[in-house]
Amino acid sequence: MASPGTATVPADQDGVALAEIELCGELIIAASAADGERLSADRIDEVLRVFTDERAVRDL
């Protein structure tokens, strides 16, 4: 029988993997809707919900 500490590791890894897949899907959707050949760094940050401290504070 696995100890309680190790029993939660696979679930956490699964959650991380699912989150990564979801983020990749969001990027694919954004890329397919983009007019240009590539997404700008700002657009990628927007899709992935990555913000600088200044922008996060401004948007609150």
Backbone torsions as a table, in degrees:
resi	resn	phi	psi	omega
1	MET	NA	132.8	-178.8
2	ALA	-73.7	146.6	177.3
3	SER	-70.9	154.0	-177.8
4	PRO	-57.4	-32.6	-178.7
5	GLY	-66.7	-36.5	-178.1
6	THR	-87.5	-17.6	-178.7
7	ALA	-68.5	-23.8	-178.0
8	THR	-89.3	-12.6	-176.7
9	VAL	-62.2	-50.2	-179.8
10	PRO	-59.0	-38.6	179.8
11	ALA	-63.7	-41.6	178.0
12	ASP	-63.6	-42.5	178.7
13	GLN	-64.4	-38.7	177.4
14	ASP	-63.8	-41.7	179.3
15	GLY	-63.4	-41.2	177.7
16	VAL	-64.7	-45.0	179.6
17	ALA	-61.7	-42.6	178.7
18	LEU	-65.0	-38.8	177.7
19	ALA	-64.5	-41.0	178.1
20	GLU	-64.1	-41.4	178.3
21	ILE	-63.3	-41.9	178.6
22	GLU	-62.6	-43.7	179.2
23	LEU	-65.1	-39.6	176.5
24	CYS	-62.4	-41.1	177.1
25	GLY	-61.3	-41.7	177.7
26	GLU	-61.9	-40.8	178.2
27	LEU	-65.9	-39.6	179.0
28	ILE	-63.8	-43.4	178.2
29	ILE	-62.0	-45.8	179.7
30	ALA	-63.3	-41.5	-179.9
31	ALA	-65.4	-38.3	-179.2
32	SER	-70.7	-24.5	179.1
33	ALA	-91.0	-9.1	-176.0
34	ALA	-74.7	147.4	178.2
35	ASP	-78.1	-37.5	-175.7
36	GLY	-84.7	-175.6	-179.7
37	GLU	-77.2	-29.6	-177.3
38	ARG	-135.1	157.2	172.3
39	LEU	-83.5	140.0	176.1
40	SER	-71.8	160.5	177.8
41	ALA	-60.1	-37.9	178.6
42	ASP	-64.4	-40.2	180.0
43	ARG	-68.3	-38.6	177.2
44	ILE	-62.4	-45.4	177.6
45	ASP	-59.9	-39.6	179.4
46	GLU	-64.0	-46.1	-179.5
47	VAL	-63.1	-41.2	-178.0
48	LEU	-85.5	-0.3	179.9
49	ARG	58.7	46.1	176.3
50	VAL	-105.0	121.9	-176.6
51	PHE	-130.8	148.2	171.8
52	THR	-73.8	161.8	180.0
53	ASP	-56.9	-40.9	-178.5
54	GLU	-61.8	-45.3	-179.1
55	ARG	-68.7	-40.4	179.3
56	ALA	-61.5	-41.3	179.8
57	VAL	-68.2	-42.0	-178.6
58	ARG	-62.8	-37.7	-175.2
59	ASP	-81.7	-7.6	-178.7
60	LEU	-71.9	NA	NA
